[in-house]
Amino acid sequence: MGGIFNIAIWWFILLVVSSTVLLKAHSTSKDDRQTCIVYMGDRPNADVSVSTLHTNMLHEVVDSDVEVPKVLYSYKRSFHGFVAKLNKKEMQKMAEMEGVVSVFPNEMKQLHTSRSWDFIGLTPQLQLLSERSAKSDIIIGVIDSGIWPHSESFNDKGFGPPAKKWRGTCAANFTCNNKIIGAKYYKVDGNFSKEDIISPIDTEGHGTHTGSTAAGNLVSSANFEGIATGTARGGVPSARIAVYKVLWAPGASDADILAAFDDAIADGVDIITISIGGEDVTEYFNDPNAIGAFHAMRRGVLVSASAGNDGPTLGTVGSVAPWLLSVAASTTDRKILAEIQLGNKMTYEGVNINSYDLKGHLYPIIHGRDAPNPKSTSLISGSCLDGSLDPKLVKGKIVLCDADADGKHVGFASGAAGIIMEGDILADSGFSYVLPASHVETKDSTSIESYINKTRNPSATIFKSHTDFDRKYALHVASFSSRGPNKVNNDILKPDISAPGVDILAAWTPLNSPSEFKGDKRKVKYNIISGTSMACPHATGAAAYVKSVHPNWSPAAIQSALMTTAIPMSAKLNPHAELAYGAGHINPIKAINPGLIYDAGEIDYIKFLCGQASTQTSAVSRTFKRTVTNVGSPNSTYKAKLSPAPENLEIEVKPSVLKFTSLGQKKSFKLTVFALLENDINSVSLVWDDGKFQVRSPIIVFKME
């Protein structure tokens, strides 16, 4: 297999702003203007009139006979830049101006859309112990779709006023409390749709879900329509929440995301969680998440971002800047099942979030390909595509589909009694539909279809979902979770870490149904959904937990602690290995005592950006210098240990022993890797071990086409 080889190492080669001007190409005509972002790096000096500066810049790039566009928004609290409408020529001229780092179109981004904290070991008792010992008042900034403030997950009973460091505000049309201490919304273009509520109120549900996952209160007997009953809580229930609403009916714009970052950093948040991203991976300073996270890092704020939901295809991970924590989604030991029983008493274990109870009643079952409408074909109706079924043929029947149909619309619109979907890829997570539904593996679908074809009057029923617990379900990377490698820089491996992101129960808004389909009349306080959007706030909560114990640690130190203490995951269960799960599954209990940390700061990121060209050859020999800081035992001796490596990998660590005599002491070492590869992905772990702490850093060598 031909290709190129790359080496990526899991500890911090972190980067920062270069003076290089980045310009993203676009296809608009010369005279067409589109909303663009002009990014100018660090925040301006206090004596600079930002509005005058930005207006003057626009005058300089616009021809004399053309109307000068207005400044739509100025970024000035945490970094510098502005938003205006520009055409291609104006963008090019602006990009060449002194002080401009990048110019890029304002694109729309989409969402990357309980029991999980127990699964990763962060019990309520440990959470409370940490909160008693923490002197700082953790504030988590949630950049998302807003929040439903009336949920019990955000009740402020027992909370005093926020810490004096808090500088944020609450929108005039929103009531904050001592739990939700700030709430703002952003719409730079000012164009609202009829569905939008112009306030930080969450009409979608996503922001309420992520916010409560990261920092929600303990709420007993939380459930979704009787499913997955338990105590819902966030990673740090005592943390405060600051809300920054950027998501509206069409999505979240880059300009609004940057505005939220600009405010959140200046307001005084400690951690930022963002589960929003684009379809395409872009250069660091054309990416609003990377820009915002960079300036957050400079101010001591860690940003946790979802990796994306475009898996299992390789090279789809979206959050790739090394100064942010990129989070993949994996399973816990709980699975939510929706069993199917046929008229011949055969049962099949399906997966779905089915709250409808048919009480065992048998309904006629038909394959979608046998019920096409006059304007469709059997091939299309077999996949149950929207509008492909004949309502007369499927009304009151359970429909078997060849693919993961959009059951939110298909069954409801056609009058079906239920829907059974087949496919191996998406059978690891459930969804909520507007009618009884289940998802089965291909082999089971084949068996069900055989029953339909061989039976005169075939029938079936779908049971209400129930939970099943088994370790065999755990530590699998979700099929939808985006995979590496990092397309911007192959030497920085992303995602960084994996966290629970499948079938997560958390708070919801009553302004949207659990299936997010308008025909669904159900209103719930808690909903079960899946996505790297759900994994991200788990990592955020874990980071907040570490921050509560070590309030003075840098973002890189917290990130290092989370990664080097992660639970190793199996490459046999997850064939894409570290390209799927990063350093492993998050383990916040160990992360508060990592032994050693790989710290980094702004200058380290700058050095990286200034020299990030990577060497790509068929035989690879690379040497990396790393520095660790002792945060474990004052007097300790760490020995380098390597997990068994493939024969075609040679790894050398010098020195192989690091001796420390005090806390905070730093030691450096060099690691040399020589690789001559036969396999696509090869990995080995370096572990620094002093008998008490094991500091693990996976090294991966992979082949690219």
VOGU-3710 file (C-alpha; in Angstrom, 3 decimals, decimal comma):
1> mggifniaiw> 0,000/0,000/0,000  1,569/3,268/-1,094  1,408/6,408/0,950  3,185/8,677/3,379  3,929/8,210/7,046  3,313/10,536/9,921  4,218/10,443/13,575  1,979/12,081/16,118  2,663/12,253/19,831  -0,023/12,869/22,405
11> wfillvvsst> 1,603/15,443/24,559  1,755/19,065/23,920  3,596/20,459/20,876  1,265/23,403/21,248  1,103/26,389/18,973  0,079/30,039/18,480  -0,494/33,051/16,213  1,944/33,685/13,449  2,075/36,862/11,414  1,202/34,883/8,311
21> vllkahstsk> -1,910/36,212/6,589  -4,435/33,506/5,854  -7,108/34,057/3,207  -9,834/31,551/2,565  -10,887/31,369/-1,066  -14,521/31,602/-2,029  -16,536/31,469/-5,183  -18,615/34,658/-5,127  -18,430/37,040/-8,061  -16,306/40,179/-7,938
31> ddrqtcivym> -19,166/42,534/-7,066  -21,038/40,227/-4,695  -20,572/40,928/-1,027  -20,910/38,411/1,725  -20,539/38,713/5,460  -16,865/38,249/6,374  -14,751/38,171/9,504  -11,562/40,220/9,685  -9,382/38,753/12,448  -6,600/40,970/13,817
41> gdrpnadvsv> -5,075/39,011/16,710  -4,679/40,397/20,220  -7,157/42,897/21,653  -6,459/46,564/20,825  -4,930/49,083/23,179  -7,367/50,944/25,379  -6,582/54,289/23,705  -7,517/53,043/20,233  -10,969/53,899/18,865  -11,946/50,520/17,479
51> stlhtnmlhe> -15,006/51,720/15,574  -13,008/54,483/13,848  -10,146/52,100/13,019  -12,445/49,502/11,497  -14,389/52,067/9,487  -11,157/53,546/8,132  -9,967/50,110/7,099  -13,166/49,567/5,133  -12,708/52,910/3,367  -9,224/51,817/2,301
61> vvdsdvevpk> -10,339/48,607/0,597  -13,475/49,903/-1,138  -13,314/51,613/-4,523  -14,169/55,308/-4,459  -17,328/54,889/-6,526  -18,721/52,085/-4,345  -20,690/52,426/-1,132  -18,631/51,629/1,959  -20,124/48,721/3,956  -20,994/49,130/7,617
71> vlysykrsfh> -19,154/47,483/10,476  -21,646/44,852/11,657  -19,754/43,902/14,818  -16,438/44,679/16,506  -14,453/42,250/18,656  -12,497/44,139/21,313  -12,846/42,609/24,773  -10,593/39,545/24,430  -9,206/39,803/20,897  -9,396/42,123/17,911
81> gfvaklnkke> -11,403/42,019/14,707  -14,665/42,966/13,084  -17,456/41,765/10,814  -18,475/43,455/7,560  -19,767/42,582/4,100  -16,976/42,328/1,526  -16,571/41,048/-2,019  -13,634/38,980/-3,222  -11,516/41,954/-4,250  -12,144/43,729/-0,958
91> mqkmaemegv> -11,297/40,590/0,994  -7,965/40,299/-0,802  -7,066/43,930/-0,151  -8,106/43,638/3,486  -5,990/40,513/3,961  -2,915/42,429/2,750  -3,333/45,234/5,284  -0,945/45,560/8,190  -2,255/43,990/11,385  -4,696/41,620/9,671
101> vsvfpnemkq> -4,138/37,939/10,484  -6,924/36,411/8,401  -10,080/37,206/6,450  -12,716/34,542/5,943  -16,415/34,236/5,081  -18,936/34,029/7,903  -20,165/30,447/7,544  -22,866/28,580/9,435  -21,927/25,850/11,891  -24,113/23,025/13,179
111> lhtsrswdfi> -24,564/21,144/16,435  -22,545/17,995/17,023  -25,427/16,380/18,298  -27,106/10,578/34,544  -25,475/7,405/34,574  -22,387/8,469/32,695  -20,668/10,209/35,643  -20,995/7,068/37,762  -19,504/5,073/34,908  -16,352/7,198/34,806
121> gltpqlqlls> -16,018/7,075/38,593  -17,056/10,595/39,552  -19,628/9,726/42,229  -21,710/12,365/44,057  -19,617/11,769/47,194  -16,372/12,571/45,366  -17,947/15,601/43,693  -19,030/17,011/47,050  -15,596/16,293/48,577  -13,931/18,224/45,773
131> ersaksdiii> -16,358/21,112/46,117  -15,679/21,455/49,852  -11,923/21,595/49,247  -12,100/24,005/46,316  -11,468/27,634/47,174  -12,337/28,897/43,737  -15,835/29,265/42,347  -15,780/27,513/38,968  -17,660/29,223/36,135  -18,384/27,269/32,964
141> gvidsgiwph> -19,182/29,206/29,807  -21,628/27,351/27,559  -21,595/28,503/23,916  -24,651/26,803/22,479  -28,379/27,231/21,814  -29,194/28,971/25,090  -30,665/27,411/28,210  -34,003/26,587/29,847  -33,540/28,324/33,222  -36,592/26,744/34,880
151> sesfndkgfg> -35,128/23,225/34,909  -34,363/21,784/38,342  -30,857/21,178/37,034  -30,312/24,943/37,282  -32,082/25,710/40,564  -29,897/28,016/42,676  -31,046/26,779/46,083  -28,038/26,822/48,398  -25,936/28,994/46,077  -24,554/32,309/47,242
161> ppakkwrgtc> -23,509/35,188/44,985  -20,864/34,463/42,327  -17,202/35,208/42,931  -15,967/38,780/42,543  -14,003/37,771/39,448  -17,290/37,547/37,534  -17,747/40,475/35,129  -20,583/39,163/32,983  -24,161/40,354/32,636  -27,631/38,991/32,045
171> aanftcnnki> -29,804/39,940/29,074  -32,634/42,294/29,976  -35,287/39,795/28,888  -33,853/36,882/30,880  -33,796/36,219/34,625  -30,498/34,892/35,935  -29,915/33,409/39,395  -26,931/32,291/41,450  -26,577/29,132/39,329  -27,012/30,697/35,888
181> igakyykvdg> -25,060/33,877/36,576  -24,900/35,271/33,054  -26,854/34,952/29,826  -26,378/36,668/26,461  -27,409/36,070/22,876  -25,793/36,989/19,550  -27,105/37,610/16,037  -24,633/39,820/14,231  -26,707/40,089/11,045  -29,885/40,894/12,994
191> nfskediisp> -31,962/38,561/10,837  -34,246/36,518/13,081  -36,751/33,927/11,895  -40,291/33,443/13,155  -39,157/30,423/15,178  -36,513/32,367/17,087  -37,100/33,651/20,605  -34,884/36,702/20,837  -33,372/35,961/24,232  -30,999/33,408/25,802
201> idteghgtht> -33,990/31,057/26,223  -33,303/27,667/24,632  -35,913/26,665/22,058  -33,819/23,791/20,686  -32,788/21,806/23,772  -29,141/21,246/22,907  -27,710/23,993/25,118  -29,848/22,935/28,079  -28,624/19,364/27,626  -24,916/20,243/27,384
211> gstaagnlvs> -25,079/22,792/30,199  -26,681/20,340/32,617  -24,219/17,602/31,609  -21,274/19,823/32,491  -22,600/21,513/35,628  -26,201/20,556/36,390  -27,464/20,090/39,947  -28,213/16,675/41,416  -31,798/15,820/40,421  -33,162/12,506/41,688
221> sanfegiatg> -35,507/10,279/39,687  -34,738/12,055/36,408  -35,851/10,041/33,380  -37,136/10,209/29,843  -40,715/8,957/29,813  -39,808/6,330/32,424  -36,599/5,275/30,653  -33,107/5,435/32,242  -34,352/6,606/35,628  -31,611/7,835/37,950
231> targgvpsar> -29,982/10,916/39,439  -29,075/13,434/36,766  -26,085/15,640/37,556  -23,205/17,471/35,981  -19,492/16,944/36,465  -19,263/19,767/39,016  -22,781/20,462/40,355  -21,547/23,453/42,387  -20,175/25,213/39,297  -21,879/28,322/37,963
241> iavykvlwap> -23,034/28,561/34,351  -22,690/31,491/31,953  -24,800/31,164/28,817  -23,844/32,460/25,370  -26,570/31,718/22,824  -25,326/31,564/19,219  -27,536/28,887/17,685  -30,708/29,906/15,855  -33,001/28,225/13,320  -30,440/28,045/10,450
251> gasdadilaa> -27,436/27,257/12,649  -24,657/29,197/14,373  -22,618/31,752/12,427  -18,867/32,150/12,756  -19,361/35,827/13,614  -21,717/35,016/16,484  -19,422/32,286/17,826  -16,492/34,716/17,905  -18,646/37,332/19,633  -19,514/34,764/22,307
261> fddaiadgvd> -15,846/33,869/22,829  -14,923/37,552/23,015  -17,414/38,087/25,851  -16,953/34,780/27,687  -13,205/35,262/28,076  -13,583/38,848/29,267  -16,490/37,962/31,578  -14,257/35,715/33,684  -15,276/32,125/32,893  -12,875/29,318/33,871
271> iitisigged> -13,800/26,705/31,260  -15,634/27,024/27,939  -17,633/24,203/26,394  -18,650/24,364/22,737  -20,339/21,536/20,840  -20,698/23,304/17,492  -18,628/22,881/14,352  -18,529/22,948/10,561  -18,442/20,235/7,953  -14,998/21,155/6,626
281> vteyfndpna> -11,719/21,390/8,519  -10,122/24,829/8,100  -6,803/26,470/8,942  -6,495/27,539/12,562  -7,105/31,241/11,971  -10,033/30,726/9,641  -11,733/28,690/12,361  -13,759/30,634/14,969  -13,409/27,867/17,548  -9,621/27,803/17,146
291> igafhamrrg> -9,348/31,602/17,266  -11,563/31,863/20,332  -9,818/28,971/22,074  -6,401/30,512/21,394  -7,292/33,738/23,135  -8,987/31,793/25,914  -5,763/29,850/26,448  -3,828/33,113/26,701  -6,140/34,152/29,556  -5,928/30,803/31,363
301> vlvsasagnd> -9,250/29,406/30,107  -9,435/25,840/28,738  -11,807/25,224/25,832  -13,425/21,812/25,412  -14,795/21,176/21,909  -16,664/18,309/20,275  -14,669/16,355/17,686  -17,573/16,143/15,218  -20,184/13,629/14,100  -18,841/12,647/10,674
311> gptlgtvgsv> -17,376/9,256/11,605  -16,381/6,591/11,018  -14,644/8,126/7,991  -10,985/8,953/8,636  -9,804/12,554/8,528  -13,142/14,050/9,592  -12,227/15,396/13,046  -13,122/19,081/13,127  -11,616/20,446/16,346  -7,912/20,252/15,585
321> apwllsvaas> -6,186/23,234/17,205  -3,671/21,886/19,742  -4,602/24,499/22,347  -8,114/23,105/22,752  -9,374/19,754/24,046  -10,951/17,780/21,194  -13,418/15,185/22,481  -14,580/11,958/20,818  -17,726/10,076/21,833  -17,719/6,594/23,320
331> ttdrkilaei> -20,119/4,234/25,041  -20,717/3,425/28,700  -21,778/0,115/30,228  -25,438/0,997/29,670  -27,395/0,317/26,513  -30,983/1,298/25,794  -32,815/-1,451/23,938  -36,109/-1,553/22,071  -36,965/-5,207/21,502  -39,036/-6,508/18,611
341> qlgnkmtyeg> -41,253/-9,576/18,692  -42,699/-11,225/15,583  -45,922/-13,129/15,304  -43,935/-16,396/15,415  -42,634/-15,409/18,924  -39,109/-14,714/17,670  -37,570/-11,690/19,422  -34,784/-9,370/18,307  -32,692/-6,970/20,337  -33,046/-3,574/18,741
351> vninsydlkg> -31,548/-0,257/19,791  -33,557/2,926/20,146  -35,090/5,439/22,554  -38,697/4,261/22,245  -41,086/5,697/24,824  -44,213/4,340/23,118  -45,777/1,248/24,648  -47,744/-0,953/22,224  -48,440/-3,269/25,190  -47,485/-6,330/23,159
361> hlypiihgrd> -50,217/-5,806/20,561  -49,265/-7,311/17,200  -49,552/-5,138/14,088  -49,240/-6,199/10,449  -45,667/-5,795/9,220  -44,648/-4,854/5,675  -41,352/-4,122/3,952  -40,992/-0,577/2,641  -40,143/-1,789/-0,844  -43,585/-3,411/-1,040
371> apnpkstsli> -45,304/-0,098/-0,386  -44,009/2,561/-2,810  -46,263/5,458/-3,619  -47,140/6,008/-7,304  -44,351/8,590/-7,705  -41,655/6,467/-6,082  -39,900/3,157/-6,756  -39,408/0,008/-4,719  -35,714/0,811/-4,387  -36,426/4,198/-2,827
381> sgscldgsld> -39,353/3,090/-0,685  -37,284/0,139/0,520  -35,083/2,673/2,290  -38,208/4,491/3,523  -37,011/7,849/2,272  -39,240/10,762/3,147  -42,329/10,809/0,928  -41,569/7,448/-0,709  -44,203/5,291/1,046  -47,848/4,904/0,063
391> pklvkgkivl> -49,937/5,868/3,138  -52,723/3,531/2,040  -50,387/0,526/2,111  -48,561/1,258/5,384  -51,265/2,824/7,538  -51,595/0,921/10,804  -48,643/-1,318/9,959  -45,067/-1,661/11,147  -42,675/-0,912/8,283  -39,278/-2,614/7,813
401> cdadadgkhv> -36,710/-0,358/6,127  -33,419/-1,199/4,431  -31,645/1,806/5,918  -31,591/4,231/8,807  -34,710/6,059/7,684  -35,739/9,430/8,996  -38,393/7,935/11,211  -39,264/11,360/12,584  -41,015/12,107/9,311  -41,586/8,865/7,415
411> gfasgaagii> -43,783/6,959/9,826  -45,660/9,988/11,076  -46,463/11,290/7,596  -47,482/7,880/6,277  -49,610/6,811/9,229  -47,499/3,749/10,043  -47,866/2,071/13,430  -44,102/1,713/13,825  -40,821/1,471/11,986  -37,886/-0,964/12,089
421> megdiladsg> -34,610/0,227/10,555  -31,552/-1,830/9,688  -27,866/-1,072/9,475  -24,750/-2,057/11,395  -23,065/1,351/11,458  -25,631/3,262/13,511  -26,751/0,401/15,729  -24,647/1,628/18,650  -26,851/4,566/19,663  -30,548/5,242/19,868
431> fsyvlpashv> -32,740/8,094/18,704  -36,153/9,334/19,688  -38,813/9,130/16,999  -42,384/10,276/16,719  -43,722/6,705/16,610  -42,607/3,303/17,938  -39,242/2,509/16,365  -36,228/0,252/16,690  -32,897/-0,202/14,932  -31,557/-3,709/14,249
441> etkdstsies> -28,382/-5,143/12,805  -28,370/-6,336/9,196  -28,462/-10,037/10,098  -31,596/-9,516/12,190  -33,240/-7,421/9,502  -32,595/-10,220/7,019  -34,277/-12,691/9,355  -37,282/-10,395/9,840  -37,605/-9,913/6,093  -37,510/-13,682/5,577
451> yinktrnpsa> -40,356/-14,031/8,074  -42,380/-11,408/6,175  -41,852/-13,152/2,835  -42,714/-16,625/4,131  -45,747/-15,772/6,263  -49,279/-15,235/4,993  -50,190/-12,584/7,575  -46,925/-11,430/9,174  -47,160/-9,356/12,322  -44,892/-7,756/14,880
461> tifkshtdfd> -44,732/-5,477/17,885  -42,129/-3,092/19,271  -41,664/-2,920/23,027  -40,991/0,201/25,042  -37,281/0,730/25,612  -35,508/-0,550/28,689  -31,946/-0,267/29,945  -29,421/-3,066/30,084  -26,071/-2,931/31,888  -23,012/-4,906/30,854
471> rkyalhvasf> -19,307/-4,098/30,646  -19,269/-5,468/27,108  -21,108/-2,352/25,965  -18,438/-0,013/27,338  -15,453/1,778/25,801  -16,487/1,532/22,160  -16,009/4,671/20,100  -19,371/5,636/18,618  -19,695/5,038/14,896  -20,681/8,675/14,337
481> ssrgpnkvnn> -17,678/10,105/16,209  -15,274/11,876/13,832  -11,859/10,295/13,349  -8,357/11,634/12,830  -5,896/12,237/11,367  -5,679/15,995/11,701  -5,903/17,479/8,201  -4,397/20,814/9,223  -1,234/19,370/10,776  -0,587/15,637/10,828
491> dilkpdisap> 1,888/15,923/13,701  -0,877/16,995/16,091  -3,078/13,993/16,642  -6,775/14,648/17,190  -9,151/13,862/18,848  -7,409/14,199/22,215  -9,619/12,058/24,382  -12,866/10,110/24,520  -15,817/10,640/26,861  -19,389/9,308/27,219
501> gvdilaawtp> -21,462/10,510/24,285  -23,996/7,747/23,625  -27,537/7,734/25,060  -26,930/10,541/27,552  -29,796/11,651/29,807  -29,787/15,370/30,640  -32,089/18,376/30,971  -34,242/19,538/28,053  -36,443/22,458/27,072  -40,250/22,147/26,878
511> lnspsefkgd> -40,148/24,400/23,806  -38,975/21,517/21,626  -40,115/17,911/21,451  -37,689/15,098/22,308  -37,613/13,996/18,667  -37,261/17,625/17,492  -40,133/17,010/15,058  -42,976/19,512/15,023  -45,576/16,772/14,858  -44,340/15,345/18,160
521> krkvkyniis> -46,542/16,713/20,959  -44,500/15,242/23,830  -42,957/17,625/26,360  -40,181/16,297/28,595  -37,929/17,673/31,331  -35,076/15,310/30,446  -34,101/13,810/27,125  -31,727/11,096/25,892  -29,546/12,011/22,921  -26,160/11,041/21,470
531> gtsmacphat> -23,283/12,842/19,823  -19,832/14,242/20,391  -21,905/17,202/21,607  -22,712/15,045/24,632  -19,121/13,846/25,074  -17,743/17,385/25,052  -19,519/18,599/28,241  -18,393/15,428/30,020  -14,802/16,453/29,292  -15,715/20,001/30,305
541> gaaayvksvh> -17,072/18,767/33,627  -13,968/16,651/34,173  -11,748/19,650/33,403  -13,786/21,767/35,825  -13,334/19,060/38,460  -9,550/19,181/38,000  -9,654/22,993/38,006  -11,575/22,972/41,302  -8,729/21,010/42,907  -5,900/22,853/41,091
551> pnwspaaiqs> -7,221/26,389/40,485  -3,827/27,703/39,352  -3,115/25,080/36,709  -2,851/26,266/33,102  -5,198/24,984/30,375  -2,361/22,808/29,025  -1,694/21,361/32,479  -5,351/20,374/32,871  -5,418/18,951/29,351  -2,226/16,979/30,039
561> almttaipms> -3,625/15,588/33,302  -6,792/14,407/31,576  -4,899/12,779/28,713  -2,024/11,075/30,550  -4,386/9,491/33,098  -6,986/8,359/30,540  -8,136/4,737/30,558  -6,456/2,841/27,678  -8,923/1,656/25,058  -8,722/-1,427/22,862
571> aklnphaela> -7,570/-1,163/19,263  -9,234/-4,541/18,671  -12,628/-3,121/19,633  -11,863/0,173/17,876  -9,931/-0,518/14,645  -8,995/3,130/14,086  -7,261/3,057/17,472  -5,914/6,424/18,664  -7,289/8,100/15,539  -10,700/7,324/17,029
581> ygaghinpik> -10,272/7,647/20,803  -7,143/9,754/21,287  -5,326/9,137/24,552  -8,176/6,971/25,821  -11,324/7,270/27,928  -11,537/10,148/30,359  -10,784/9,374/34,019  -11,276/12,507/36,170  -10,524/10,752/39,471  -6,951/9,997/38,428
591> ainpgliyda> -6,598/13,300/36,603  -6,456/15,294/39,824  -3,226/13,426/40,722  -1,375/12,823/37,447  2,165/12,734/38,903  3,724/14,627/35,999  2,263/17,135/33,564  3,309/18,314/30,119  2,723/22,031/30,474  2,734/24,632/27,702
601> geidyikflc> 2,016/28,301/27,241  1,555/30,943/24,609  5,208/31,007/23,515  5,171/27,236/22,936  2,221/27,574/20,599  3,840/30,462/18,762  6,987/28,409/18,182  4,864/25,578/16,864  2,992/27,795/14,400  6,199/29,321/13,147
611> gqastqtsav> 7,678/25,929/12,283  4,819/23,511/11,795  5,885/22,021/8,459  6,058/18,262/8,892  8,410/15,765/7,325  6,676/13,005/5,389  8,714/10,116/4,005  8,408/6,388/3,549  10,900/5,749/6,372  10,553/8,037/9,362
621> srtfkrtvtn> 13,149/8,990/11,954  12,071/11,795/14,259  13,334/13,145/17,570  11,069/15,032/19,947  12,124/16,993/23,026  9,620/17,133/25,868  9,587/18,680/29,327  7,577/17,389/32,283  6,739/19,118/35,563  6,559/17,229/38,847
631> vgspnstyka> 3,168/17,605/40,562  3,227/14,246/42,387  5,668/13,376/45,171  8,479/15,863/45,990  11,187/13,175/45,987  10,516/10,741/43,175  12,275/8,771/40,484  10,450/7,999/37,257  11,585/5,276/34,889  10,600/5,192/31,233
641> klspapenle> 8,662/2,098/30,188  7,456/1,268/26,697  4,571/-1,011/25,877  5,452/-3,778/23,396  6,001/-2,189/20,000  5,699/-3,760/16,544  8,989/-5,006/15,124  9,041/-2,197/12,570  9,068/0,497/15,284  12,183/1,432/17,250
651> ievkpsvlkf> 11,843/3,914/20,128  14,559/5,355/22,341  14,116/7,579/25,423  17,086/9,591/26,795  17,477/9,867/29,692  15,367/6,885/30,661  15,306/7,920/34,327  14,077/11,265/35,693  14,851/12,155/39,331  12,916/14,909/41,113
661> tslgqkksfk> 13,680/16,510/44,473  10,818/19,024/44,698  7,340/19,834/43,479  7,247/22,069/40,428  10,660/20,862/39,276  11,006/20,409/35,501  12,954/17,734/33,651  13,435/17,279/29,910  14,008/14,195/27,790  14,318/13,272/24,142
671> ltvfallend> 12,302/10,602/22,407  13,458/9,202/19,077  11,171/7,164/16,844  12,270/5,181/13,801  9,495/3,601/11,759  9,392/1,440/8,654  5,723/0,605/8,369  3,786/-2,276/6,953  0,476/-1,547/8,728  -1,687/1,563/8,383
681> insvslvwdd> -1,710/2,365/12,109  0,939/1,433/14,677  0,978/2,646/18,244  2,982/2,248/21,419  2,795/3,945/24,807  5,532/5,639/26,798  4,853/5,419/30,537  6,834/7,313/33,171  6,455/5,207/36,310  7,652/5,983/39,853
691> gkfqvrspii> 5,770/3,127/41,499  2,905/5,409/42,516  2,055/7,367/39,392  1,944/6,056/35,840  2,064/8,886/33,305  1,043/7,405/29,949  1,503/9,021/26,551  0,495/7,068/23,439  2,652/7,485/20,334  1,051/6,675/16,994
701> vfkme> 2,688/6,220/13,616  0,224/6,051/10,761  0,206/5,783/7,006  -1,697/8,214/4,807  -2,607/7,918/1,165
//
